[in-house]
């Protein structure tokens, strides 16, 4: 059975850490098989603003962008046709792992121009197959907002193995009830 941490907390008023919840579930006979926490995978990806997007001096289809992120300003060589000054997008700094392409991002030189990061498309972020351009965020996003919060990946999913003798835990409410009985003492 799979359920998210926020769904569990809809039925259980607690502020204990996920690791304590996981250990307690196992201790009451609900074996935790897996916890998927995509927030860790997306922790380096933040909202950034493209300050400028100039044509690359040695390539027709590339742009040299100056990007303002929470960590400072970076120069990024970008091949997306929709990259333009003033837009908000998702920035990955160097030394990030790009899940959609399975690439470890390094500072590089692209046709003689240094690139210190990447503006991501939906495919590179791993949320869809869309790769026609980089993500252009609309709305009230601020520089530094986490991509995991924007796309709802900041809610861990817990998978437990239910045995036939625990039919009382076939619902999130049943699991929350069992945990509540133990958390009274924590």
Secondary structure, DSSP 8 states (H G I E B T S, - for coil): -EEEHHHHHHH------HHHHHHHHHHTT-EEEEEE-HHHHTTTEEEEEEEEEEE-TT-SS-EEEEEEETTEEEEEEE--TT--TT-EEEEEETT-EETTTTEE---EEETTEEE-EEE--HHHHTS-S--SS-----SS--TT-BHHHHTT--S-EEEEE--TT-GGGSSHHHHHHHHHHHHTT-
